[in-house]
Amino acid sequence: MGDVPELEPRRRLVSSVVFTLKDLIQGNQKTKKRDFDLMKHDDLKVKVARLLILRCLYLDRFTFLDYIYAGCEISTLIGVDFTMSNKAPKDKTSLHHIHPKLKPLYAK
């Protein structure tokens, strides 16, 4: 059953159950139900309750490659400005000067 965490003195562990993700998704091979017997913690022969999972959702997280393999198309556009107007953004005469209240000159 694995390591059991220590509980506060007024609480005690009554039972536990171990199952896999496959068990949650597919259920019992014979009955297809997702129910698990909760056995008494100190005597694994004594059943104290039953845990019934009514609904279980497993959602895949898609990766970038999943989108590519599925046919997602990507277009890239690159622009390079070789003019001398590209000064440091801290320079007030630069077209790229960042001012907290004013738009840059090229944005006007």
N, C-alpha and C positions, 0 to 999 in steps of 0.2 A: 504494500500500500504506500510505501514511501515514508518520508519523514513527516511527522505530525507536528504542527506548530504548537508552541505552548500557549495555553489559554489563560485568561484571568482566573483567579481562584474560584469565583462564583460560577464560572462557566465550565462545561465539560463537553467533550466530544462524544456524541452518541453513536454516530455511524459515519461511514464514508463510502464513496464509490469511485471507481476508476474506469474511464472509458476513453476511446480514441475519437478523433474527428470522423473517421470512417464510420464508427458506431453511431455517431450523432446524425450523419447524413443518410446512411443506408438503413439503419435500424437493424433489428434482429434478422438473421438470415432466413429463419423459418417464418416468423410472424410479420416481419417488416415493421414492427412497432418499435418505437424508441422508448422503451421502458427499462429501467435498471433497478435491481434489488439493492436496497440499502441494508447492509449487514451491520450487526452490532459491533462496535469498535473492538471490544475486548474478547468477543467470541464470534468469529466469522461464520459460525454455523447457524447463528440466530438472525433471522430476517426481521428487521424492525419497521421497514417502510418500503415503499416503491416510488421511484422517481420517474415520472412520465413526461417526456418532452413532446409537446404538441406540434411545435413548429420549429424548424431549424433552417436558417438561411446562411449560405456560404457565398460570399461575394468575392469574385476575383478582382485583384487590382492589376490593371493592365499596365504594361511597361511601354516605353517608347518604341521598342522593337515590335511589340504586338500590333501597334498601330501601323507601322511600316509594312509588316507582313500582311496585314489585312487590306492593304492597298491605299493607305493614306498618302497623298502626294504633298510634297513640300516644295515651295518655290522660295528662292533666295534672291534678293536684290541688294547689291552692294554699290554704294556711291562714295567716291573719293574726291575731296575738294582740295586741289593743289594751290589755291590762291593764297596770297600773303595776309588775308584778313583773319586767318585762324591764329589768333593770339591766345594766351592763357586766359581762362575764364575769370581769373581774378583781376585782369587788366581791364579798366573801365572803357578803353577804346576798342575792345574786342567785340566782334559781333556775337560772341558766345558768352559775354559777361553775364553772370548770374546775379540779378538784383531781386531782393525779396518782394518788391511791389511792382516792378516794371517788366514788361515783356522784352525779350532780346530784339535788337534792331531788325534782324532778318525775319522775325515773326510778325512785324508790323506790316 
